[in-house]
Amino acid sequence: MMGKELARSTPGRLPAATGAPVFRHGSAASDDVHAILDAVPGITRLVGHSKGALAIENALRSLQSPRGSGLSVVTLGCVIEEEFPQARYDQYLGWLDALGTLNSWNRTPEHRAFTHHSTNSAIPLSMLVGSYVMESEQKARSIAAP
C-alpha cells in the first residue's frame, strides 16, 4: 500500500469519530515508524531523508522504552536532535541545501557535503545516499572491532 492507504493500515490506528486520521506521534509517517519499531525490536538501523528524518525523531521520542542501545540513525537533508546518547547518529546536510538547513533548526550535522537537497542521482550535486549509508556502516564496524 502507499499514501493514505498505508497510513490507514498502521497497526493500532484509530480514526476520529468523523473518520479523520488521528496522529498519535506527530504525523502518519511517525506513527508508521513507531509501529514498525514497536513490532520489530530487531531493527538496528534507521535511514531518513528530510521529512523522513523528522518522522524518525518523533517515533523514537514516543517509544515506551527507548531502544537507543545498538541503534544507528542516518539522516540526510535534515539534522534531528540526538536525544539518545547510546544511539549512533550520522547526519548529512548539503552546503547548497536551503530546505534541509531550514528543517534542521540550527542543529549542526556531523557531515557536510557539496550537495543540494535532492537524492535523485540523475541530477548533478545530489546527495549520494548509498555512499553515506555505506560510510556510516564502515564507521560502525571500525568502532565495534577491537
C-alpha positions as CSV (number, residue, x, y, z in Angstrom):
1,M,0.0,0.0,0.0
2,M,1.0,3.6,-0.5
3,G,0.0,7.0,0.7
4,K,-3.2,7.3,2.7
5,E,-3.9,3.6,2.4
6,L,-0.6,2.8,4.1
7,A,-1.3,5.2,6.9
8,R,-4.8,3.7,7.3
9,S,-3.2,0.2,7.6
10,T,-0.9,1.1,10.5
11,P,-1.5,-1.4,13.4
12,G,-3.3,0.3,16.3
13,R,-4.5,3.2,14.2
14,L,-7.8,4.6,15.5
15,P,-9.7,7.2,13.4
16,A,-11.6,10.0,15.0
17,A,-15.4,9.8,15.2
18,T,-15.5,11.8,11.9
19,G,-13.3,9.2,10.2
20,A,-10.4,11.6,10.1
21,P,-7.0,10.1,10.9
22,V,-5.6,10.7,14.4
23,F,-1.8,11.1,14.5
24,R,-0.6,9.9,17.9
25,H,3.1,10.5,17.3
26,G,3.2,13.7,15.2
27,S,2.3,12.6,11.7
28,A,1.2,9.5,9.7
29,A,4.9,8.8,8.9
30,S,5.9,9.0,12.6
31,D,3.0,6.7,13.5
32,D,4.2,4.2,10.9
33,V,7.8,4.2,12.0
34,H,6.7,4.0,15.7
35,A,4.5,0.9,14.9
36,I,7.3,-0.8,12.9
37,L,9.9,-0.2,15.7
38,D,7.4,-1.5,18.3
39,A,6.6,-4.6,16.3
40,V,10.1,-5.4,15.1
41,P,12.6,-5.0,18.0
42,G,15.5,-6.3,15.9
43,I,15.8,-3.2,13.7
44,T,19.2,-1.6,14.3
45,R,19.4,1.0,11.5
46,L,17.1,3.8,10.6
47,V,17.7,6.0,7.5
48,G,15.6,9.0,6.7
49,H,15.7,11.9,4.3
50,S,14.2,15.3,5.1
51,K,10.7,14.7,6.4
52,G,11.6,11.0,7.0
53,A,14.3,12.1,9.4
54,L,11.8,14.1,11.3
55,A,9.4,11.1,11.4
56,I,12.3,9.0,12.9
57,E,12.9,11.7,15.5
58,N,9.2,11.7,16.5
59,A,8.9,7.9,16.5
60,L,12.0,7.4,18.7
61,R,10.7,10.0,21.2
62,S,7.4,8.3,21.5
63,L,8.6,4.7,22.2
64,Q,7.6,3.5,25.7
65,S,11.1,2.0,26.3
66,P,13.6,3.9,24.1
67,R,15.8,1.5,22.2
68,G,18.8,3.6,21.7
69,S,21.3,0.9,22.5
70,G,22.8,-0.6,19.4
71,L,20.6,1.7,17.2
72,S,22.2,3.5,14.2
73,V,20.4,6.6,12.8
74,V,21.4,8.1,9.5
75,T,19.7,11.3,8.4
76,L,20.1,13.1,5.1
77,G,18.9,16.6,4.3
78,C,17.7,17.3,7.9
79,V,19.5,17.3,11.2
80,I,17.5,15.9,14.1
81,E,18.0,16.2,17.9
82,E,20.4,13.5,19.1
83,E,18.3,12.6,22.2
84,F,19.6,9.1,22.8
85,P,23.3,9.2,23.7
86,Q,23.5,5.4,23.5
87,A,22.4,5.5,19.8
88,R,24.9,6.4,17.0
89,Y,23.9,9.3,14.8
90,D,25.4,10.1,11.4
91,Q,23.7,13.2,9.9
92,Y,24.4,14.6,6.5
93,L,23.5,18.1,5.2
94,G,24.4,19.6,1.9
95,W,26.1,23.0,1.7
96,L,23.6,24.0,-1.0
97,D,20.6,22.6,0.9
98,A,18.4,25.6,2.0
99,L,15.4,23.4,2.8
100,G,17.4,21.0,4.9
101,T,19.1,23.8,6.7
102,L,15.6,25.3,7.5
103,N,14.3,21.9,8.7
104,S,17.4,21.5,10.9
105,W,16.5,24.4,13.2
106,N,20.1,25.5,13.8
107,R,21.4,22.0,14.5
108,T,24.9,21.1,13.2
109,P,25.4,17.9,11.2
110,E,28.4,15.6,11.6
111,H,28.9,15.7,7.8
112,R,28.7,18.4,5.2
113,A,28.9,17.8,1.5
114,F,28.8,19.9,-1.6
115,T,25.3,18.8,-2.5
116,H,21.7,20.2,-2.6
117,H,18.6,18.6,-1.1
118,S,17.7,16.1,-3.8
119,T,18.6,12.4,-3.6
120,N,17.9,12.0,-7.4
121,S,21.2,10.7,-8.7
122,A,20.3,11.9,-12.2
123,I,20.7,15.5,-11.0
124,P,24.2,16.9,-10.6
125,L,25.2,17.7,-7.0
126,S,22.5,15.4,-5.5
127,M,23.0,13.6,-2.1
128,L,24.8,10.3,-2.5
129,V,22.6,8.2,-0.2
130,G,24.2,4.9,-0.8
131,S,27.7,6.3,-0.2
132,Y,26.7,8.0,3.0
133,V,24.9,4.8,4.4
134,M,28.0,2.7,3.5
135,E,30.3,5.2,5.1
136,S,28.2,5.1,8.3
137,E,28.2,1.3,8.3
138,Q,32.0,1.2,7.8
139,K,32.5,3.6,10.7
140,A,30.2,1.5,12.9
141,R,32.3,-1.7,12.1
142,S,35.6,0.1,12.8
143,I,34.2,1.2,16.2
144,A,32.9,-2.3,17.1
145,A,36.1,-4.0,16.0
146,P,38.7,-4.5,18.9
